[in-house]
Amino acid sequence: MIEIGDDATFHETVFYLHNMSKIRVGCNMQLKQVDLSLGDFAEAVFGKDAYIDEGSINVGKSAAIFLGEDTRIEHNGGVKTRWYVGERSRLEIGNRCIFYELSGIIDLRKNVVMQIGDDFTINGNYHIYSRANILIGKDCMFSCDISIRGDDGHSIFDILDRKNINSTDAICRERGIVIGNHVWV
């Protein structure tokens, strides 16, 4: 199902929808050179006056992405934006957020929730990779070259029983990242 609001514009944009997936595009929304792929039962909702310039957004099975009103993902050259929302995960971005781009990657694994509050800004070359939930408050400002990891990139094994003690999905889900309101990173 695709619902498109009044005065929405699309330029070199492709939608790939799988079984029972939904896209809702708000009034005056602009998509320019965007590839949007939705897995089975996935959902993408873009608020009014939102804008995405050159990006690839892949939303996995039973996953969702919500982009608030007047939120902008801008492209200023370099590698285009790449966002992946894994199976049964959610990416919720508030109103009036700006992603200034040279390149940007968000990669949320299975069963992850990432929430970004209103009036968030981030400069280019960011990389967010997580198997843990992430909450970023309102009115936060992130500089360029920011990397956020919601897991440990190197597994540590107990020498006696050889079990992974730091980076299984269950351990990552117990942890999370919380960044409060009005934070500058």
N, C-alpha and C positions, 0 to 999 in steps of 0.2 A: 504494500500500500504506500502510495506517495501522496502527501498533501502539501500543496504549495500556496503560500500566502500571496497577496496582491503585490505587484511590482517587484517580485523576486527576479534576479538575473543570473544567468548561467553562461559561462564562456569556457569552451573546451573542457567540460566537466562530464564525468562518467559515473553513473550509479550502477552497482552490482547488488541486486537484492536476491536473497535466497528465501526459502520457504518461510512464509508468515512474518517476514521482516517489515519494518515500518520506517519511513522517513517523513518528518514534518519540518517544513521550511517556513519560517516566519515572514511577515511582510518586509519588503525592502532588503531581504537577505541577498548577499552577493557571493557566488562561488565562481572562482576563476582558476582554471586549470587544476581541478580537484578530482582525484579518484577516490570514490567512497564505496567500500565493500562491506556489506552487512551479511553476517552468517544467519543460519536458521534462527528464527524468533528474536533477532536482534532489533534494536531501536536506535534511531538517531533523531534528535530534536535540536533544531537551530532556531534561536530566538530572533525576534524582529531586529532589523538593522545590523545583524551580525555579518561578518565578512571573513572569507577564507581565500587567500591568494596562494596558489601553487602548493598543493599538499596531497599526501596519500594517507587516508584514514581507513583502517581495517578494524571492524567491530566483530568480534567472535560470536559464536553461538550463544544465544540467550544473554548477550551482553548489551550495554547501552552507553551512549554518549549524549550528554546534554550541554549545549553551548548557550550561555545566557544572552540576554538582549544587549545589543551594541558591543558585543565582544568581537575582537579583531585578531586574526592570525595573518600577519603581514609577511611578505617575502621580499627581501632586499638583495637577492642574488645568492649564489652558492647553492648548497644542497637544499632541496625542498623539504618541507615539514613532513615527518613520518610519525604517525601515531598508530599504536596497536593497543586495542582493548581486548584482553583475552576472554576466554569462555567464562560466562557468568560474572564478569567484572563490570564496573561502572566508573565512568569518568564524568564528573559533574563540575562544570566551570560556571562561575557566577556571572553577573552582569558587569558590563563596562571593563572587561579584562582585555589586556593587549599583550600579544606575543609578538615582539619585534624579532624578525627572523634574519639570520644568516643561514642557520640550519637549526632544527630542533627535533628531538626524538622523545616521545613518551612511549614506553613499553610496559604495559601492565599485564602481568601473567594471570593465571586462572584464579577466580574468586577474590579479586582485589577491588577495593573501593578507593578512588581518589577524588577528594572534594577540594575545590579551590573557591575561596570566597570572592565577593564582589570587589571590583577596583584593583585587581591584581595586575602587575606588569612584570614582564621578564624580557631580557634582551637575548640575542641570538646565541647559538651554539650551546644549547642546554641539552642534557641527557637525563631523563628520569626513567629508571628501570626498577621495577618492584614486584615482589611477591608478598609484600605486606601493605596494609592500608596506609594511605597518606591523607592527612588533613592539613590544608594551608588556609589560614584565616583571611579576614578581610583586609584590604588596603596594604598588601605586602608588595615589596619591590625587590626583584631579583636582578642582579647584574648579569653580564654575559659569562659564558664558560662555566655555568653551574651544572653540577652533577649530583643527583640524588639517587641513592641506592637503598632499596628496601630489603636488601638481603646481603649476605656476605659472599663475595665472589670466590672465596676459597674455602672449601670444606675442610673441617677438622674432624678427625676420627679418633674415637677412644681407642687407646692401644690394646686394651684388654678384650673388649667385645666388638671392636671394629665398627661401631655405630657412629653415624654422622651426628655430631653434638652441636652444630651451629647453623646449619643451612638447609634443613629439610623444609618442605612446604608448611608442615605443622608448626615448626619453630618460628618460621617467618611470620605466619599469621598471628602468633601470640604477640609479636612485636609490632610496632607501627611507628610512623613518623608523624609528629604533631608540631606544626609551626603556628604560633599564635597570631593574633591581629597586629597590624602595624609593624611588621618585622621587615628589616632591610638586610638582604643577604648578598 
